[in-house]
């Protein structure tokens, strides 16, 4: 069951949300509606939801103090956010900029809440191992590469783009500003694949439709009444490498004149309405090119290697350890007197001299099992890159948990997920051994 929090004082919006879920008999969920600032912070602190729906157009909701608290305490931000907004008050791009740094997985106009809220949550649930960094995964298997098959639904596209950007951000590969540009740029490129690729919508046709004050999504819906168009898909693939991530977006359309569009963009300049997705993608892509047919674009996103996750409020005063490539964080067999919180960097784990895994800010801690069990270190950890660790003694950890009791709940949930993951891996190994 997914625990979903709804932060909204608008009864009309809340009723739409309730109704959307009630119509889904096969969807196991638990909706909570905390009403005021105190109840909201208590819910985020102690219930630890995985998805939070926030009505960003709600004037009665104490958004500023909630936003400030979440940003101040990193452990209150281990959930994905679905934002609701009123397009007559603010556009999606502006809202992304205002919410920079928050874990936004989807933004939905109020008009599309009924039709797309549950659809977005289903997409998030299906890809939860990618986007929630407290859901630890086997990076060598699950995270090195992957793909999405996307239907011709422009309103669901942003979820896939946000998942891709969040995936790199949570792993410490990109800065918050680049994450925002990626979310917007990848969404535009995928939408290009839907609109111009699969649906064959021309620039002139789209312009005419918009001049009639009708949404592009309506035009796509009309095109999809043709069964041949409706069955076409956009394929979105990624591969994470050492210093960059490669994205490939491919549609099943007839393609377009790549050189012709490039010449048009040069002639019309930066204010041209043509090629919006291409221009946005060029802002964050290290390299970008189309195939000859024009129905496939490949982008390389260079990793920053410098981002840091926000230090939890309770650990602000603890010792910061700066490491360089090759530095040893701790050795196998030594006493486990300290727990380390990873704010940046990538680290390799060695057991008996053999490489057995890697660690990054996604993993949150290193050395927590031996630390909590008073055992000696079971592995050696070395820095692969520049990084920063917060060194936490046993006395400090206990003091912090007393002052911030929800940290203990967070850590318990983290360890429980690790144990579930380990049991699943052991079960697979035993299955193959038998």
N, C-alpha and C positions, 0 to 999 in steps of 0.2 A: 504494500500500500504506500502511495506517495502522500506525504504531508505537504499540503499546499496552503500557504498563507495568503489572504487577500487584504491588502491595506487600502481601504476605500470607505468613505462615509456616505457615498452616494447610493441610496437604496435602490435606485433604478438600475445602476450598473451592477450592484451586488445580486440583484434578482436575475439579471441576464446571465451572470456567471453561474449561479446555482442551477438555473434551467439548462444551461449548456451541458453541465455534468450529469444532471438527472436523466438526460436523453441518451446517455452512453451506458448501457447496461453492462458491457464487458470491461469497463474501465474502473479499476479499484483505486479509490482516492479518499482522502480525508481533508475536507475544506475547513479552514479556521478563519474567523473574521474578527481579529482583535480590534477594539473600538478606539481607544485613545493612546496617547504617546506611551504612557506607563505600560499598558497592556501589550502594545506592539513590541516594545523593547524586551519585556519579559518573555514574550512568545519567541522572538529571535534568539534571546539568550539561552533559554532552557528547553525549548521544543526542537530547535535546530532543524527547521524545514529545509527541504531540498529545492523547492520552487516557491517564489514569492511573487504574487501579482500586485503591482503598485499602480494606482490611479494617479498619474502625474498631473492630471488636470483638475484634481480635487482641491479646491481652495480651502476646505475645512481641515484637510489632513495636514498634520505638523511635519511636512516633508523635510524642511531644512534641518531641524534637530535630529531627525531620524537619519538623514543622509550624513550629517556630521558625525554621528555616533558610529555608523557603519564604517565610515572612512577612518575613524580614529582607532577602532578596534578591529583588526584584521580578521579575527575569528568570528565576528558577526557577519562576515561576508562570504560564507561558504555555501551560498545558495545561488541558483540562477534566477534572474529577474525577468519577468514579462511585464513590460510597461504598457499602460493604457494611456492614450492621449486623444485630445480633440483637435482634428486637423484644421479647424477654423481658428484655433488659437496659436498653434505652433506646428512647424513641419518636422518630419522625422530627422532630417540632417541636423537641424538646430538642437533638437532634443538630445541626440547622440553627443554633441559637443558639451551640452550642459551637464550630462551625466558621465563625463569622461572618468574612467577608473572603476565605475561600477560594473558588475558582471551582468550586463544587459544581453539577454539571449534572443529577445524578440520585442518589437514595438508594434502595437496594434491600435489602429484608429478605432474609436468607440463604435463606429458604424459596422466594423467587421468583427466585433467581439463574438457575436453569436455564431458566426460561420467559421471562425478560424482559431478561437482560443483553444479548444480541445485538440484540434489538429496540430497546433504548435506544441502543446504539451506532449502529445504522443511522439512527435519527432524528437523532442528533448529526451523523453524517457528511453526511446530506442537507442540514443547515442550518449547515455549518461556516463559511460565509462570513459568517454573522450573529454567531456566538458567539466565534470566536477572533480577538482583536484584532490578532494578527500576520498574519492572512490579510486583507490590505488589500483593501477593496472600493470600488467607485464609489458613494459615498453617495447621489448624486443618483438613481441607478437602483435599487440593491439595498436601500438601508436606509431610505428614506423611508416605505415602507409594505410590507405583506406579509400573508400569511395562512397558517394551518394548517387542514387538515381532519383531525379527530381521531375515531378509531373508539371504540366503547363498551368501552374497556379502562381501568379506573380506575388500574391499576398503571403505565401508561405516561404518564398525564396529567401527572405532576410534571415530566417531561422538558420538555414544551412550556412549562409555567409557568416553569421555571428558565431556559430559553432566552430567554424574553421579558424576565425580570428581568436576566439577564446582559447582554443586548443593551444595555439602558439603562445598566447599571453600567459596562460597558467603554467606553462613549462618554462617561463622565464626567457623566451626567445625574442620577444618584441616589447617595445615601450607602449604605454597607454595610447599615445597619440597615433602611433602606427596601427595599433589595434583598431582605432576608430576609422582611419582611412581604409583599412582592409575590409571592415564590415560593410562600409558603404560601396567601395569599389568592386568587391567580389559580388555583392548583390546586384549591382548594375550590369556586370558582365553576364551573370546567370540570367537576369531578366532579358538581356539582349538575345540570349540563346532561345528563350521562350518566345519573345515577341517577334523578333526579326528572323530568327532561325526556324524554329518549329512552326510558328503560326504564319510566317511569311508577311508580316505587317510592314509596309513601307513607311518611310519617314513622312511622306505626304499624307498617307492614310491616317497615320497616328496624329499628325498635326490637325487634320480636319476633324477627327473625333474629339480632340481636346478643345477645339474652338467651339464645339457644341456643348461644352461643359459636361462632358461625360468622361468617366475614368477609364484609363487604359485597361484596367482589369476587366471592365465590361466588354471591351473589344476582344480581349483574349478569350473570354467566356463565349462570345459569339463565334469566334473562329473554331473553338473546341466542339462546337455542335457538329462539325465535320468529323466522322469517326477516324479518318485517316490522319487528321491533325491531332486529335485527342490522344492517339496511341503513341505519339512521339514523346521522347524524353530528353532531358538534359543530363549529361553525365559529368559529375564533379569529383575529381580524383586528387589525392595529395600524396606526397612522399617526403618524409622528414629526413634530411641529411645532416651532416656534421655542422655546416655553416650556413645552410639555407634550407628552405622548404619549397618544393615544386608543386604547383597547382595546375591542373589541366581541366578546362571547361569545354565540353563538346556537345553540340546539338545535332539533331538529325534533319536539319534543313538543307537547303541548296547552297548555303554559303553566300559570300558577298565579295565584291571587288575590293580587296584589302588595299592595293596600291591606289585605287581611285579614291577611297575614303581618306587615306593619308594625305593625298593632294588637296582634297576639299578642306580638311582641317588646317592645313598650312595656309590656304587662301583666306579662309574665314577667320582665322586667328583664335585666341583663347576664349572669346565670347560666343563662339559658334555653338548652336544647339545640337549640332551633329556630334556623334561619337562621345557622348557624356561618359559612358562606362569606360571607354578606352582612356580618356583623359584622366579620370579619377584613378584608374588602376596604375597609370604611369607615375602617380605621386608616391606610391609605396613599393612598386615592383623594382627589383634590381635589374631584371631582364624580362622582356615580354615580346612574344611574337605569335603570329597566326600561321596556320598551315596554308598551303597554296589555295585550297578550296574556300577557305574563310569560315569554316564551321567549327574550328577548334583553336583555342588560344591557350598558350602555355606561359605561366608566370613563375619567376623565381623570386622568392622573398628572402632577402638576406637577414640572418639572425643578428640582433643587436648584441647579445651576450652580456649586456650591462643592466638590464632591468632588475629591480629589487622589489620583492613583495613587501607590503607594509608590515612593520613590526607590531605585534599585538600590544595593546596599551599596557598590559601588566608586565611586559618584559622590556619596557623602554629604558630602564635604568641598569639592565644587565650588561655584562662585558661583551663588547663587539670584537670578534676575531677576524682579521683580514688574511686571506690565504691567496697564494700565487700558484700557478700551475706546477704540479709536482709535490706541493706541500702535503704532509700527512696530517689528517685531522685527528685520527687515533689509530692505534695498532691493535691487531688481534692479540688477545690474551691479557691486555692491560686492564687495570681497574676501571670500572665505569662510574666515575664520580660526577660526570657532567652529562647533561643532555644538550644537544645542539639544535637550534632553530635555524633553518636555512632561509636566508633572505635573498641570496643570489649565488650564481655559480653552478657548475656541474661537477659531479664527483663520481669516481669509480670505486666499486666495492670488490675487495679481494678476500677469498677464503683459502687458506693454505697456499697462497701465492697464485691462485687461479681467479681470473675475473668472473664474477658471478652476478653483476648488475651495475646499475648506476643510480644516482640520486640527484635531485634538482629541487627548486622551490616547490614544485608540485607535490613532493613527498613530505613537506612541512618540517619533519624532524629527521635527525639521524641519531642512532644509538639509543632510542627510547626503550627498547625491549630490555636490554641488559641493564640500563639505568634503573628502570622500575623494579626489576627482579634482583638487583644487587649482584648480578653475574658479571663475569669478565667479558670483555668484548669478544664477539664471535667472528669478527672480520676486521680487516684493515680498510680504511677509507682514505683515498687520495684525491686531491683537487685536480681536475682536468683543465679548469679555467680559473681566472680571477674570481674570487667569491668572498662573501661575508657571512659569518655565522654568529649567532648569539649564544654565548656560553652560559648555561644555567646550572647552578649548583643544586644539590638536593634541598638544602635549606631554603634557597630562593624559590624553588619550584613549589614547595609546600606552602610557603608564605603567599605566593601569587594565587594558588588555587583557593586558599582561604579567603583572600580578598576578592577574587573573581571566580566564584563557584562554577559558573558555566564553562570555565576552561576544563574543569575535571570531566564534565559531561562530554565536551568536545573531544578530549583525549580518549575517553572510553569508547566513544563511537568510532574514532579513528582506528584504535587498536582492534575493535571488534571487526571492522571491515578488513583489516589486514589478516586477521585469523580466518575469516571466511574465504578470502582470496587464497591463502596458503592451503586451506583444506580442499578447495576446488582444484588447485594445482596438484596436490598429493593424490586426490581421487583420480585425476586424469593419468598420472604416472602409474598408479596401481592398476588401472584398467589396461594400460598397454603392457604392463609386466605380466599380467594374467594371460 
